Amino acid sequence: MAIDGETGVRQQPDGSWVWLARWLGGVEQSGKSYPSREEAVQALREVLDDTGNA
């Protein structure tokens, strides 16, 4: 999967989901995959809340 710099969630070829977050220093992808889109969105929200970006 190419990382194009967008913040959000993406479905992988195996059907799992990952989040992507754009920071000043680049783009970060979640270190794990999630079975559902909703779980990936929740995990991304938690990351953004922790950094004060939400």
N, C-alpha and C positions, 0 to 999 in steps of 0.2 A: 504494500500500500504506500503510495506516495504521500508525503506530508506537504500540503500546499500552503500552510500558514493560517488556516482557519481554526477558530475555536468552535468546538462542538463534538458530536459523536459520529462515528463511522462504523458501518457494518463491514466486517472482514469476510473474505471468501468462505470461511468455515461456518459463517452464520453468527459468530460471536460479535460483540461490540467493544470498541475502545473509545476513550475520549482523547481529544487533542486540545491543548491550550496554548495560545500565543502569548508569549511574554516579551519583555524588552530585549532579552538575550536570545530569542529564537522561539522555537516551537517544541513543546514537550508532549510526548504520547504516554498514556497510562502504561504502567508496568505490567498490568494484567488485563485480561479481557473479561467481559461480563456477558452472561447468557441472554440478557434482554436489554433493549434500548433504554428502558426506564431506569434500570440499575446503573447503566453507564452515565446517564444524565444526572442521577443523584450523586454519583461519585464525583463527577465534574463540578457540580454545585458545591460539594463539600470542599474540594480543592480551592475553588474560587473564594468561598467564605473564609477559609483559613488564611488566604493571602490578602484579604480586604478588597478583592476585585469584583465581588458580586454586587 
